């Protein structure tokens, strides 16, 4: 009884073999050859799995952000990043007498990372469930930080990348994202150690602290 080589089976499963060979295989399987029917089923399943492989590929943007974070965490330097220090939080400032908060609750925070200032304004919109983040990266010494290319990445508390953007020539940037209780921000400045902003609690009803 005639059987076929693996090369013939792979071509048949992909539908690229000669028409005459395909007809011969179909006739042979129809004649009741159980071993060949089993082999045909196996190669058909293998091709089906391989054809669906691209659907499991993550988006390019997510891959790029994860690679950037791994490149930072695996740096051979003993201190590959700087932890920014909170120097101002408008949430801790008393409200003006007679003023009530409206539907939009804004909060300003300023961080200092070895002379690089990161100024953030968070605008929470309860009606849409979105948060608008507007910020600026500046240098206390007057140097033009933006000229060195600034990338800003937003992370969830569990370390999942949420959003990414770049600062303009003035060091300004803007992001909008779904409301989260706690967020982490990293600022990548070309030629400098990355800056990490401590997790921020955006819910004023919870503990008002940066940990």
C-alpha positions in Angstrom: 0.0 0.0 0.0 1.4 3.4 -1.0 2.0 6.1 1.6 3.3 9.7 1.3 6.2 11.6 2.6 6.0 14.4 5.2 6.8 17.0 2.5 3.8 15.8 0.5 1.5 15.9 3.6 2.6 19.5 4.5 1.9 20.7 1.0 -1.5 19.0 1.0 -2.5 20.5 4.3 -1.6 24.0 3.1 -3.3 23.4 -0.2 -0.2 24.2 -2.3 0.7 20.8 -3.7 0.1 19.6 -7.3 -3.5 19.0 -8.2 -2.8 15.5 -9.3 -1.1 14.6 -6.0 -3.9 16.1 -4.0 -6.5 14.0 -5.9 -4.3 10.9 -5.4 -4.2 11.6 -1.6 -7.9 12.2 -1.4 -8.6 8.9 -3.3 -6.2 7.1 -1.1 -7.8 8.3 2.2 -11.2 7.6 0.8 -10.2 4.0 0.2 -10.0 3.5 4.0 -6.3 3.9 4.9 -6.5 4.7 8.6 -2.8 5.6 9.1 -2.8 8.1 6.3 -6.1 9.6 7.5 -4.5 10.0 10.9 -1.4 11.7 9.5 -3.6 14.0 7.3 -5.6 15.0 10.4 -2.4 15.8 12.3 -0.9 18.0 9.6 -4.2 19.8 9.0 -4.4 20.6 12.8 -0.7 21.8 12.7 -1.4 24.1 9.8 -4.5 25.5 11.5 -2.5 26.3 14.7 0.2 28.0 12.7 -2.3 30.0 10.7 -3.8 31.4 13.9 -0.5 32.3 15.5 -0.5 36.0 14.3 -3.7 36.6 16.3 -1.8 35.9 19.5 0.8 38.7 18.8 0.5 41.7 21.2 0.2 45.2 19.7 3.5 46.8 18.7 2.9 49.7 21.1 2.6 47.4 24.1 5.7 45.4 23.1 7.7 48.7 22.7 6.7 49.9 26.2 7.4 46.6 27.9 10.8 46.4 26.2 11.6 49.9 27.4 10.7 49.1 31.0 12.7 45.9 30.9 15.7 47.7 29.4 15.6 50.1 32.3 15.1 47.5 35.1 17.9 45.4 33.7 20.5 48.2 33.5 23.8 47.2 35.1 24.0 50.5 36.9 23.4 50.2 40.7 20.8 53.0 40.5 19.2 52.9 37.0 16.4 55.3 37.8 15.5 58.2 40.1 12.5 58.3 42.4 10.9 61.7 42.3 10.0 63.5 45.6 6.6 65.2 46.1 7.1 68.9 46.8 3.5 70.1 46.3 0.0 68.6 46.4 -3.0 70.9 45.9 -5.1 68.3 47.7 -3.5 69.2 50.9 -4.3 72.9 50.5 -7.4 74.3 52.2 -10.3 75.4 50.0 -11.2 79.1 49.8 -14.1 79.9 52.1 -17.4 79.4 50.4 -16.0 77.4 47.5 -17.4 73.9 46.8 -16.0 71.3 44.4 -18.0 70.9 41.2 -18.3 68.0 38.7 -14.7 68.4 37.6 -12.1 67.8 40.3 -8.6 69.0 39.5 -5.5 68.3 41.4 -2.0 69.6 40.9 1.1 67.8 42.0 4.8 68.8 41.6 7.7 66.4 41.9 11.5 67.0 42.1 14.0 64.5 40.8 17.5 65.8 41.3 16.7 69.1 39.8 14.2 68.0 37.2 10.7 69.2 38.0 7.6 67.3 36.9 4.5 69.4 37.2 1.2 67.5 36.9 -2.5 68.6 36.7 -5.0 65.8 37.1 -8.6 66.5 36.1 -11.1 63.9 37.1 -14.4 63.8 35.2 -16.9 61.6 37.1 -19.5 61.9 34.4 -17.3 60.3 31.8 -15.1 58.1 34.0 -12.0 59.6 32.4 -9.0 61.4 33.8 -7.1 64.1 31.9 -3.5 64.5 32.8 -1.6 67.6 31.7 2.0 68.0 32.7 5.3 69.7 32.0 8.9 68.5 32.5 11.3 71.4 33.3 14.8 71.9 34.7 15.3 74.0 37.8 18.6 75.2 36.4 17.1 76.5 33.2 18.3 73.8 30.8 16.0 72.9 28.0 14.8 69.4 29.0 12.5 69.0 26.0 15.3 69.4 23.5 16.6 66.0 24.8 13.5 64.1 23.8 11.1 63.3 26.6 8.8 60.2 26.7 6.1 59.9 29.3 4.6 56.4 30.1 1.6 55.8 32.4 1.4 52.5 34.3 -1.2 50.9 36.5 -0.4 49.8 40.0 0.2 46.3 38.8 2.8 47.4 36.3 0.6 47.3 33.2 1.3 50.1 30.6 -1.8 52.2 30.2 -0.7 55.1 27.9 2.3 56.7 26.4 3.1 60.1 24.9 6.0 62.5 24.1 6.5 66.0 25.4 6.6 69.0 23.0 9.4 71.5 22.6 8.3 73.2 25.9 8.3 69.9 27.8 4.5 69.8 27.9 2.5 66.6 27.5 -1.1 65.5 27.8 -2.8 62.1 28.4 -6.4 60.9 28.9 -7.3 57.5 30.3 -9.9 55.6 32.2 -10.1 56.4 35.9 -7.7 54.4 38.2 -7.3 54.6 41.9 -3.5 54.5 41.8 -1.1 55.3 38.9 2.6 55.3 38.3 4.3 57.6 35.8 7.7 57.3 34.4 9.6 60.0 32.5 12.3 59.0 30.1 14.7 61.8 29.2 17.3 61.0 26.5 20.8 60.9 28.1 19.4 60.8 31.7 18.3 58.3 34.2 14.5 57.6 34.0 12.4 59.3 36.6 9.7 57.4 38.4 6.8 59.2 40.0 5.5 57.4 43.1 2.0 55.8 42.9 -0.7 58.5 43.1 -4.0 57.9 44.9 -6.6 59.8 42.8 -9.5 59.2 45.1 -9.8 62.0 47.6 -12.0 59.9 49.9 -9.2 57.4 50.4 -5.9 57.9 52.2 -4.4 61.2 50.8 -0.8 60.1 50.6 2.0 59.2 48.2 3.6 55.9 49.1 
